[in-house]
Amino acid sequence: MIFASDQRIRHAAYGNGTIIHSDDQRTEIQFDQHGRKKFVTRIVQLETSDVPAPARTQRRSRKKNA
């Protein structure tokens, strides 16, 4: 099953996450607690989730010392 980008899902091992990209070959998910993971689309087992994504914190950019 191909999922839509930004769709919230739940994986048995990694918990809740957000679909980043999904096509016939691969599905990439940003998990709330486990970072970004890639799966083979035809074998990954996911459930849809109504749990909202956690608030993102802004990352500060690093400035190079000149």
Gaussian input, Z-matrix of N, CA and C with variables (Angstrom, degrees):
# hf/3-21g

backbone

0 1
 N
 C     1     B1
 C     2     B2     1     A1
 N     3     B3     2     A2     1     D1
 C     4     B4     3     A3     2     D2
 C     5     B5     4     A4     3     D3
 N     6     B6     5     A5     4     D4
 C     7     B7     6     A6     5     D5
 C     8     B8     7     A7     6     D6
 N     9     B9     8     A8     7     D7
 C    10    B10     9     A9     8     D8
 C    11    B11    10    A10     9     D9
 N    12    B12    11    A11    10    D10
 C    13    B13    12    A12    11    D11
 C    14    B14    13    A13    12    D12
 N    15    B15    14    A14    13    D13
 C    16    B16    15    A15    14    D14
 C    17    B17    16    A16    15    D15
 N    18    B18    17    A17    16    D16
 C    19    B19    18    A18    17    D17
 C    20    B20    19    A19    18    D18
 N    21    B21    20    A20    19    D19
 C    22    B22    21    A21    20    D20
 C    23    B23    22    A22    21    D21
 N    24    B24    23    A23    22    D22
 C    25    B25    24    A24    23    D23
 C    26    B26    25    A25    24    D24
 N    27    B27    26    A26    25    D25
 C    28    B28    27    A27    26    D26
 C    29    B29    28    A28    27    D27
 N    30    B30    29    A29    28    D28
 C    31    B31    30    A30    29    D29
 C    32    B32    31    A31    30    D30
 N    33    B33    32    A32    31    D31
 C    34    B34    33    A33    32    D32
 C    35    B35    34    A34    33    D33
 N    36    B36    35    A35    34    D34
 C    37    B37    36    A36    35    D35
 C    38    B38    37    A37    36    D36
 N    39    B39    38    A38    37    D37
 C    40    B40    39    A39    38    D38
 C    41    B41    40    A40    39    D39
 N    42    B42    41    A41    40    D40
 C    43    B43    42    A42    41    D41
 C    44    B44    43    A43    42    D42
 N    45    B45    44    A44    43    D43
 C    46    B46    45    A45    44    D44
 C    47    B47    46    A46    45    D45
 N    48    B48    47    A47    46    D46
 C    49    B49    48    A48    47    D47
 C    50    B50    49    A49    48    D48
 N    51    B51    50    A50    49    D49
 C    52    B52    51    A51    50    D50
 C    53    B53    52    A52    51    D51
 N    54    B54    53    A53    52    D52
 C    55    B55    54    A54    53    D53
 C    56    B56    55    A55    54    D54
 N    57    B57    56    A56    55    D55
 C    58    B58    57    A57    56    D56
 C    59    B59    58    A58    57    D57
 N    60    B60    59    A59    58    D58
 C    61    B61    60    A60    59    D59
 C    62    B62    61    A61    60    D60
 N    63    B63    62    A62    61    D61
 C    64    B64    63    A63    62    D62
 C    65    B65    64    A64    63    D63
 N    66    B66    65    A65    64    D64
 C    67    B67    66    A66    65    D65
 C    68    B68    67    A67    66    D66
 N    69    B69    68    A68    67    D67
 C    70    B70    69    A69    68    D68
 C    71    B71    70    A70    69    D69
 N    72    B72    71    A71    70    D70
 C    73    B73    72    A72    71    D71
 C    74    B74    73    A73    72    D72
 N    75    B75    74    A74    73    D73
 C    76    B76    75    A75    74    D74
 C    77    B77    76    A76    75    D75
 N    78    B78    77    A77    76    D76
 C    79    B79    78    A78    77    D77
 C    80    B80    79    A79    78    D78
 N    81    B81    80    A80    79    D79
 C    82    B82    81    A81    80    D80
 C    83    B83    82    A82    81    D81
 N    84    B84    83    A83    82    D82
 C    85    B85    84    A84    83    D83
 C    86    B86    85    A85    84    D84
 N    87    B87    86    A86    85    D85
 C    88    B88    87    A87    86    D86
 C    89    B89    88    A88    87    D87
 N    90    B90    89    A89    88    D88
 C    91    B91    90    A90    89    D89
 C    92    B92    91    A91    90    D90
 N    93    B93    92    A92    91    D91
 C    94    B94    93    A93    92    D92
 C    95    B95    94    A94    93    D93
 N    96    B96    95    A95    94    D94
 C    97    B97    96    A96    95    D95
 C    98    B98    97    A97    96    D96
 N    99    B99    98    A98    97    D97
 C   100   B100    99    A99    98    D98
 C   101   B101   100   A100    99    D99
 N   102   B102   101   A101   100   D100
 C   103   B103   102   A102   101   D101
 C   104   B104   103   A103   102   D102
 N   105   B105   104   A104   103   D103
 C   106   B106   105   A105   104   D104
 C   107   B107   106   A106   105   D105
 N   108   B108   107   A107   106   D106
 C   109   B109   108   A108   107   D107
 C   110   B110   109   A109   108   D108
 N   111   B111   110   A110   109   D109
 C   112   B112   111   A111   110   D110
 C   113   B113   112   A112   111   D111
 N   114   B114   113   A113   112   D112
 C   115   B115   114   A114   113   D113
 C   116   B116   115   A115   114   D114
 N   117   B117   116   A116   115   D115
 C   118   B118   117   A117   116   D116
 C   119   B119   118   A118   117   D117
 N   120   B120   119   A119   118   D118
 C   121   B121   120   A120   119   D119
 C   122   B122   121   A121   120   D120
 N   123   B123   122   A122   121   D121
 C   124   B124   123   A123   122   D122
 C   125   B125   124   A124   123   D123
 N   126   B126   125   A125   124   D124
 C   127   B127   126   A126   125   D125
 C   128   B128   127   A127   126   D126
 N   129   B129   128   A128   127   D127
 C   130   B130   129   A129   128   D128
 C   131   B131   130   A130   129   D129
 N   132   B132   131   A131   130   D130
 C   133   B133   132   A132   131   D131
 C   134   B134   133   A133   132   D132
 N   135   B135   134   A134   133   D133
 C   136   B136   135   A135   134   D134
 C   137   B137   136   A136   135   D135
 N   138   B138   137   A137   136   D136
 C   139   B139   138   A138   137   D137
 C   140   B140   139   A139   138   D138
 N   141   B141   140   A140   139   D139
 C   142   B142   141   A141   140   D140
 C   143   B143   142   A142   141   D141
 N   144   B144   143   A143   142   D142
 C   145   B145   144   A144   143   D143
 C   146   B146   145   A145   144   D144
 N   147   B147   146   A146   145   D145
 C   148   B148   147   A147   146   D146
 C   149   B149   148   A148   147   D147
 N   150   B150   149   A149   148   D148
 C   151   B151   150   A150   149   D149
 C   152   B152   151   A151   150   D150
 N   153   B153   152   A152   151   D151
 C   154   B154   153   A153   152   D152
 C   155   B155   154   A154   153   D153
 N   156   B156   155   A155   154   D154
 C   157   B157   156   A156   155   D155
 C   158   B158   157   A157   156   D156
 N   159   B159   158   A158   157   D157
 C   160   B160   159   A159   158   D158
 C   161   B161   160   A160   159   D159
 N   162   B162   161   A161   160   D160
 C   163   B163   162   A162   161   D161
 C   164   B164   163   A163   162   D162
 N   165   B165   164   A164   163   D163
 C   166   B166   165   A165   164   D164
 C   167   B167   166   A166   165   D165
 N   168   B168   167   A167   166   D166
 C   169   B169   168   A168   167   D167
 C   170   B170   169   A169   168   D168
 N   171   B171   170   A170   169   D169
 C   172   B172   171   A171   170   D170
 C   173   B173   172   A172   171   D171
 N   174   B174   173   A173   172   D172
 C   175   B175   174   A174   173   D173
 C   176   B176   175   A175   174   D174
 N   177   B177   176   A176   175   D175
 C   178   B178   177   A177   176   D176
 C   179   B179   178   A178   177   D177
 N   180   B180   179   A179   178   D178
 C   181   B181   180   A180   179   D179
 C   182   B182   181   A181   180   D180
 N   183   B183   182   A182   181   D181
 C   184   B184   183   A183   182   D182
 C   185   B185   184   A184   183   D183
 N   186   B186   185   A185   184   D184
 C   187   B187   186   A186   185   D185
 C   188   B188   187   A187   186   D186
 N   189   B189   188   A188   187   D187
 C   190   B190   189   A189   188   D188
 C   191   B191   190   A190   189   D189
 N   192   B192   191   A191   190   D190
 C   193   B193   192   A192   191   D191
 C   194   B194   193   A193   192   D192
 N   195   B195   194   A194   193   D193
 C   196   B196   195   A195   194   D194
 C   197   B197   196   A196   195   D195

   B1=1.4527
   B2=1.5301
   B3=1.3059
   B4=1.4635
   B5=1.5275
   B6=1.3154
   B7=1.4579
   B8=1.5267
   B9=1.3155
   B10=1.4640
   B11=1.5257
   B12=1.3259
   B13=1.4691
   B14=1.5202
   B15=1.3153
   B16=1.4677
   B17=1.5203
   B18=1.3336
   B19=1.4593
   B20=1.5265
   B21=1.3242
   B22=1.4673
   B23=1.5233
   B24=1.3465
   B25=1.4550
   B26=1.5232
   B27=1.3310
   B28=1.4634
   B29=1.5266
   B30=1.3271
   B31=1.4598
   B32=1.5301
   B33=1.3190
   B34=1.4624
   B35=1.5323
   B36=1.3223
   B37=1.4651
   B38=1.5288
   B39=1.3271
   B40=1.4652
   B41=1.5203
   B42=1.3122
   B43=1.4570
   B44=1.5183
   B45=1.3217
   B46=1.4628
   B47=1.5179
   B48=1.3333
   B49=1.4524
   B50=1.5130
   B51=1.3285
   B52=1.4624
   B53=1.5241
   B54=1.3223
   B55=1.4656
   B56=1.5264
   B57=1.3184
   B58=1.4626
   B59=1.5204
   B60=1.3421
   B61=1.4714
   B62=1.5224
   B63=1.3224
   B64=1.4576
   B65=1.5243
   B66=1.3546
   B67=1.4622
   B68=1.5299
   B69=1.3216
   B70=1.4663
   B71=1.5293
   B72=1.3172
   B73=1.4614
   B74=1.5320
   B75=1.3163
   B76=1.4648
   B77=1.5309
   B78=1.3355
   B79=1.4541
   B80=1.5205
   B81=1.3295
   B82=1.4611
   B83=1.5235
   B84=1.3352
   B85=1.4670
   B86=1.5245
   B87=1.3293
   B88=1.4634
   B89=1.5207
   B90=1.3357
   B91=1.4559
   B92=1.5235
   B93=1.3280
   B94=1.4578
   B95=1.5277
   B96=1.3225
   B97=1.4587
   B98=1.5276
   B99=1.3344
   B100=1.4656
   B101=1.5222
   B102=1.3185
   B103=1.4614
   B104=1.5187
   B105=1.3240
   B106=1.4539
   B107=1.5265
   B108=1.3433
   B109=1.4668
   B110=1.5228
   B111=1.3493
   B112=1.4654
   B113=1.5207
   B114=1.3323
   B115=1.4526
   B116=1.5232
   B117=1.3295
   B118=1.4572
   B119=1.5228
   B120=1.3315
   B121=1.4695
   B122=1.5233
   B123=1.3215
   B124=1.4742
   B125=1.5241
   B126=1.3482
   B127=1.4617
   B128=1.5290
   B129=1.3330
   B130=1.4649
   B131=1.5332
   B132=1.3241
   B133=1.4627
   B134=1.5204
   B135=1.3342
   B136=1.4574
   B137=1.5122
   B138=1.3232
   B139=1.4558
   B140=1.5234
   B141=1.3205
   B142=1.4574
   B143=1.5189
   B144=1.3346
   B145=1.4579
   B146=1.5225
   B147=1.3133
   B148=1.4637
   B149=1.5249
   B150=1.3266
   B151=1.4615
   B152=1.5273
   B153=1.3318
   B154=1.4645
   B155=1.5342
   B156=1.3080
   B157=1.4658
   B158=1.5235
   B159=1.3253
   B160=1.4693
   B161=1.5231
   B162=1.3133
   B163=1.4639
   B164=1.5189
   B165=1.3027
   B166=1.4598
   B167=1.5137
   B168=1.3230
   B169=1.4542
   B170=1.5199
   B171=1.2974
   B172=1.4575
   B173=1.5108
   B174=1.3207
   B175=1.4547
   B176=1.5155
   B177=1.3103
   B178=1.4616
   B179=1.5089
   B180=1.3065
   B181=1.4638
   B182=1.5225
   B183=1.2977
   B184=1.4686
   B185=1.5108
   B186=1.2855
   B187=1.4617
   B188=1.5123
   B189=1.3204
   B190=1.4567
   B191=1.5105
   B192=1.3012
   B193=1.4597
   B194=1.5091
   B195=1.2945
   B196=1.4680
   B197=1.5005
   A1=108.95
   A2=116.83
   A3=122.34
   A4=108.07
   A5=115.61
   A6=121.48
   A7=110.12
   A8=115.93
   A9=121.49
   A10=109.93
   A11=116.08
   A12=120.40
   A13=109.32
   A14=116.03
   A15=124.87
   A16=113.90
   A17=118.22
   A18=120.56
   A19=109.26
   A20=116.32
   A21=121.46
   A22=109.25
   A23=115.96
   A24=121.85
   A25=109.95
   A26=115.22
   A27=122.16
   A28=107.73
   A29=115.49
   A30=123.71
   A31=106.88
   A32=117.93
   A33=122.24
   A34=112.70
   A35=118.20
   A36=120.98
   A37=113.54
   A38=117.77
   A39=121.82
   A40=114.26
   A41=118.22
   A42=120.86
   A43=113.30
   A44=115.94
   A45=122.25
   A46=111.54
   A47=114.44
   A48=120.02
   A49=111.17
   A50=114.85
   A51=122.70
   A52=108.63
   A53=116.43
   A54=121.15
   A55=108.72
   A56=116.42
   A57=122.30
   A58=109.20
   A59=115.52
   A60=121.49
   A61=108.30
   A62=116.82
   A63=121.29
   A64=108.96
   A65=115.76
   A66=121.18
   A67=108.45
   A68=118.00
   A69=121.72
   A70=112.87
   A71=117.47
   A72=121.79
   A73=113.80
   A74=117.05
   A75=121.81
   A76=111.84
   A77=114.28
   A78=122.16
   A79=106.91
   A80=116.29
   A81=121.68
   A82=108.52
   A83=114.77
   A84=120.94
   A85=109.83
   A86=115.62
   A87=121.92
   A88=106.48
   A89=116.64
   A90=120.87
   A91=110.16
   A92=115.47
   A93=121.47
   A94=111.88
   A95=117.68
   A96=121.53
   A97=114.86
   A98=118.06
   A99=120.19
   A100=114.72
   A101=117.63
   A102=120.34
   A103=113.03
   A104=114.89
   A105=122.47
   A106=110.51
   A107=115.51
   A108=122.00
   A109=108.90
   A110=115.54
   A111=121.90
   A112=109.13
   A113=115.61
   A114=122.46
   A115=110.60
   A116=116.53
   A117=121.90
   A118=106.10
   A119=116.27
   A120=121.68
   A121=112.93
   A122=117.03
   A123=118.46
   A124=113.96
   A125=118.88
   A126=118.81
   A127=114.71
   A128=117.87
   A129=119.10
   A130=109.55
   A131=115.46
   A132=120.62
   A133=108.79
   A134=114.82
   A135=121.98
   A136=110.04
   A137=115.39
   A138=122.28
   A139=107.54
   A140=117.33
   A141=118.87
   A142=108.43
   A143=116.00
   A144=121.54
   A145=110.44
   A146=115.30
   A147=121.43
   A148=111.47
   A149=117.46
   A150=121.47
   A151=108.34
   A152=118.33
   A153=119.88
   A154=111.64
   A155=115.40
   A156=121.48
   A157=108.97
   A158=116.75
   A159=118.68
   A160=110.43
   A161=116.12
   A162=120.33
   A163=108.92
   A164=115.95
   A165=120.66
   A166=109.69
   A167=115.53
   A168=119.55
   A169=107.73
   A170=116.15
   A171=119.54
   A172=109.22
   A173=115.22
   A174=120.40
   A175=108.80
   A176=115.00
   A177=118.81
   A178=108.89
   A179=115.92
   A180=119.57
   A181=109.03
   A182=114.95
   A183=120.60
   A184=109.46
   A185=115.61
   A186=120.11
   A187=107.81
   A188=115.50
   A189=120.48
   A190=110.45
   A191=115.35
   A192=119.37
   A193=109.12
   A194=116.91
   A195=120.51
   A196=111.95
   D1=131.63
   D2=177.35
   D3=-93.22
   D4=131.14
   D5=-178.85
   D6=-101.95
   D7=158.04
   D8=179.15
   D9=-83.71
   D10=146.22
   D11=175.10
   D12=-58.10
   D13=143.41
   D14=-179.33
   D15=72.70
   D16=4.33
   D17=176.76
   D18=-74.56
   D19=137.53
   D20=178.07
   D21=-85.89
   D22=135.80
   D23=-178.06
   D24=-136.57
   D25=173.44
   D26=173.47
   D27=-134.45
   D28=134.01
   D29=177.32
   D30=-114.52
   D31=142.02
   D32=-175.45
   D33=-58.39
   D34=-39.85
   D35=-176.40
   D36=-92.33
   D37=-35.61
   D38=-172.25
   D39=-102.35
   D40=-9.73
   D41=177.49
   D42=82.83
   D43=-149.04
   D44=-175.24
   D45=-78.93
   D46=147.35
   D47=178.90
   D48=-161.61
   D49=178.93
   D50=-179.39
   D51=-123.76
   D52=131.74
   D53=178.01
   D54=-66.67
   D55=126.90
   D56=175.10
   D57=-92.07
   D58=-46.18
   D59=-179.01
   D60=-156.57
   D61=142.89
   D62=176.55
   D63=-146.44
   D64=128.92
   D65=174.26
   D66=-140.13
   D67=-168.16
   D68=-177.27
   D69=-61.39
   D70=-28.81
   D71=-174.61
   D72=-97.03
   D73=-51.94
   D74=-171.47
   D75=-130.26
   D76=151.38
   D77=172.26
   D78=-127.63
   D79=125.53
   D80=179.93
   D81=-110.30
   D82=131.71
   D83=-174.75
   D84=-129.53
   D85=137.19
   D86=171.41
   D87=-97.85
   D88=106.40
   D89=-179.33
   D90=-83.34
   D91=147.60
   D92=-177.94
   D93=-61.90
   D94=-38.43
   D95=-174.96
   D96=-114.81
   D97=-8.87
   D98=-171.75
   D99=-126.10
   D100=11.40
   D101=177.52
   D102=75.05
   D103=-161.89
   D104=-174.97
   D105=-90.34
   D106=133.78
   D107=179.29
   D108=-135.75
   D109=150.09
   D110=175.83
   D111=-115.03
   D112=142.39
   D113=-179.13
   D114=-133.19
   D115=157.36
   D116=170.53
   D117=-76.33
   D118=120.75
   D119=-172.48
   D120=-56.32
   D121=-44.64
   D122=-172.86
   D123=-70.82
   D124=-15.09
   D125=-179.11
   D126=-115.54
   D127=-11.48
   D128=-179.50
   D129=-69.56
   D130=139.13
   D131=179.86
   D132=-110.69
   D133=112.65
   D134=-176.97
   D135=-128.66
   D136=153.11
   D137=172.13
   D138=-119.69
   D139=149.88
   D140=173.77
   D141=-72.44
   D142=152.91
   D143=-176.77
   D144=-135.45
   D145=143.54
   D146=175.55
   D147=-99.30
   D148=1.35
   D149=-179.57
   D150=-71.80
   D151=123.00
   D152=-178.46
   D153=-68.05
   D154=153.37
   D155=177.13
   D156=-67.05
   D157=145.84
   D158=176.87
   D159=-67.53
   D160=155.14
   D161=178.35
   D162=-64.30
   D163=135.75
   D164=178.47
   D165=-83.57
   D166=140.72
   D167=173.85
   D168=-96.44
   D169=144.63
   D170=179.72
   D171=-76.71
   D172=135.36
   D173=177.87
   D174=-92.25
   D175=137.09
   D176=176.88
   D177=-82.62
   D178=138.92
   D179=178.42
   D180=-79.10
   D181=147.29
   D182=176.90
   D183=-88.27
   D184=134.34
   D185=177.07
   D186=-103.54
   D187=133.55
   D188=176.90
   D189=-74.52
   D190=140.11
   D191=174.45
   D192=-76.86
   D193=129.96
   D194=-176.97
   D195=-89.40

